[in-house]
Amino acid sequence: MTRSDLAAAAQLIEPRSLAWYLEVPRSQVVLLQAYFELYDGVATVRTLKGDTPIVCVLTPPEQKDDCMEVLHAILEEVQWRIWIGPIPEEPL
């Protein structure tokens, strides 16, 4: 996963929020959430409903680079990948 792949996957969902939709093994969702709790203010992780374990990582645009750095730093421990399928319909 390159920085440009990750940057391209960010979606502006409202003027003050960027989102990445990631597939994360169910056994590692809580670990992903814990990492972002350690980096207070960088991002919020939401688990979306559905059969596939998809999470939404939300961050303000000014935290985009920091959020991408965290995602890259934890990739060996949390095997996330960018979700390219349809996003489950759930209000954020």
C-alpha atoms as a printed R data frame, in Angstrom:
   type eleno elety resid chain resno       x       y      z
1  ATOM     1    CA   MET     A     1   0.000   0.000  0.000
2  ATOM     2    CA   THR     A     2   1.591   3.246 -1.102
3  ATOM     3    CA   ARG     A     3   0.917   6.703  0.339
4  ATOM     4    CA   SER     A     4  -0.572   7.759 -2.995
5  ATOM     5    CA   ASP     A     5  -2.971   4.764 -2.979
6  ATOM     6    CA   LEU     A     6  -4.086   5.676  0.506
7  ATOM     7    CA   ALA     A     7  -4.381   9.383 -0.304
8  ATOM     8    CA   ALA     A     8  -6.460   8.572 -3.387
9  ATOM     9    CA   ALA     A     9  -8.816   6.418 -1.323
10 ATOM    10    CA   ALA     A    10  -9.751   9.282  1.037
11 ATOM    11    CA   GLN     A    11 -13.287  10.472  0.438
12 ATOM    12    CA   LEU     A    12 -14.520  13.914  1.434
13 ATOM    13    CA   ILE     A    13 -17.866  13.104  3.029
14 ATOM    14    CA   GLU     A    14 -18.630  16.590  4.295
15 ATOM    15    CA   PRO     A    15 -16.630  19.823  4.362
16 ATOM    16    CA   ARG     A    16 -14.837  18.905  7.593
17 ATOM    17    CA   SER     A    17 -14.468  15.114  7.325
18 ATOM    18    CA   LEU     A    18 -12.415  12.728  5.235
19 ATOM    19    CA   ALA     A    19 -13.179   9.035  5.329
20 ATOM    20    CA   TRP     A    20 -11.338   5.875  4.471
21 ATOM    21    CA   TYR     A    21 -13.357   2.694  4.190
22 ATOM    22    CA   LEU     A    22 -11.207  -0.256  5.154
23 ATOM    23    CA   GLU     A    23 -11.709  -3.996  5.344
24 ATOM    24    CA   VAL     A    24 -10.235  -5.257  8.590
25 ATOM    25    CA   PRO     A    25 -10.261  -8.824  9.925
26 ATOM    26    CA   ARG     A    26 -12.925  -9.029 12.643
27 ATOM    27    CA   SER     A    27 -10.316 -10.137 15.170
28 ATOM    28    CA   GLN     A    28  -8.368  -6.898 14.601
29 ATOM    29    CA   VAL     A    29 -11.107  -4.234 14.591
30 ATOM    30    CA   VAL     A    30 -10.727  -3.510 18.311
31 ATOM    31    CA   LEU     A    31  -6.944  -3.268 17.886
32 ATOM    32    CA   LEU     A    32  -7.384  -0.721 15.091
33 ATOM    33    CA   GLN     A    33  -9.720   1.309 17.295
34 ATOM    34    CA   ALA     A    34  -7.239   1.143 20.184
35 ATOM    35    CA   TYR     A    35  -4.404   2.492 18.037
36 ATOM    36    CA   PHE     A    36  -6.472   5.501 17.053
37 ATOM    37    CA   GLU     A    37  -7.466   6.089 20.673
38 ATOM    38    CA   LEU     A    38  -3.728   6.357 21.424
39 ATOM    39    CA   TYR     A    39  -3.423   9.092 18.799
40 ATOM    40    CA   ASP     A    40  -6.120  11.316 20.299
41 ATOM    41    CA   GLY     A    41  -7.676  13.648 17.752
42 ATOM    42    CA   VAL     A    42  -6.167  12.050 14.649
43 ATOM    43    CA   ALA     A    43  -9.203   9.980 13.660
44 ATOM    44    CA   THR     A    44 -12.318   8.203 14.801
45 ATOM    45    CA   VAL     A    45 -13.042   4.616 13.822
46 ATOM    46    CA   ARG     A    46 -16.606   3.472 13.155
47 ATOM    47    CA   THR     A    47 -17.609  -0.109 12.472
48 ATOM    48    CA   LEU     A    48 -20.205  -0.386  9.704
49 ATOM    49    CA   LYS     A    49 -22.980  -2.952  9.659
50 ATOM    50    CA   GLY     A    50 -22.819  -5.750  7.174
51 ATOM    51    CA   ASP     A    51 -21.470  -9.216  6.540
52 ATOM    52    CA   THR     A    52 -18.022  -7.916  5.634
53 ATOM    53    CA   PRO     A    53 -15.973  -6.320  8.432
54 ATOM    54    CA   ILE     A    54 -15.719  -2.765  7.115
55 ATOM    55    CA   VAL     A    55 -14.676   0.200  9.199
56 ATOM    56    CA   CYS     A    56 -14.785   3.883  8.431
57 ATOM    57    CA   VAL     A    57 -11.818   5.940  9.595
58 ATOM    58    CA   LEU     A    58 -12.912   9.575  9.884
59 ATOM    59    CA   THR     A    59 -10.494  12.473 10.181
60 ATOM    60    CA   PRO     A    60 -10.547  16.230  9.650
61 ATOM    61    CA   PRO     A    61  -8.734  17.301  6.460
62 ATOM    62    CA   GLU     A    62  -5.915  18.915  8.442
63 ATOM    63    CA   GLN     A    63  -5.163  15.512 10.065
64 ATOM    64    CA   LYS     A    64  -5.055  13.594  6.766
65 ATOM    65    CA   ASP     A    65  -1.265  13.143  6.695
66 ATOM    66    CA   ASP     A    66  -1.105  12.116 10.365
67 ATOM    67    CA   CYS     A    67  -3.915   9.618  9.853
68 ATOM    68    CA   MET     A    68  -2.177   8.089  6.831
69 ATOM    69    CA   GLU     A    69   1.050   7.796  8.847
70 ATOM    70    CA   VAL     A    70  -0.768   5.922 11.618
71 ATOM    71    CA   LEU     A    71  -2.387   3.579  9.096
72 ATOM    72    CA   HIS     A    72   0.980   2.836  7.496
73 ATOM    73    CA   ALA     A    73   2.676   2.367 10.873
74 ATOM    74    CA   ILE     A    74   0.187  -0.269 12.038
75 ATOM    75    CA   LEU     A    75  -0.205  -2.179  8.772
76 ATOM    76    CA   GLU     A    76   1.955  -5.100  9.935
77 ATOM    77    CA   GLU     A    77  -0.145  -5.564 13.079
78 ATOM    78    CA   VAL     A    78  -3.580  -4.719 11.672
79 ATOM    79    CA   GLN     A    79  -3.961  -6.200  8.201
80 ATOM    80    CA   TRP     A    80  -6.334  -3.594  6.805
81 ATOM    81    CA   ARG     A    81  -6.916  -2.993  3.130
82 ATOM    82    CA   ILE     A    82  -8.829  -0.320  1.282
83 ATOM    83    CA   TRP     A    83 -12.420  -1.392  0.689
84 ATOM    84    CA   ILE     A    84 -13.299  -1.049 -2.991
85 ATOM    85    CA   GLY     A    85 -16.814  -2.495 -2.890
86 ATOM    86    CA   PRO     A    86 -20.081  -0.681 -2.266
87 ATOM    87    CA   ILE     A    87 -20.232   1.114  1.058
88 ATOM    88    CA   PRO     A    88 -22.892  -0.332  3.368
89 ATOM    89    CA   GLU     A    89 -25.659   2.188  3.828
90 ATOM    90    CA   GLU     A    90 -25.429   3.448  7.361
91 ATOM    91    CA   PRO     A    91 -25.570   7.038  8.497
92 ATOM    92    CA   LEU     A    92 -22.251   8.380  9.705
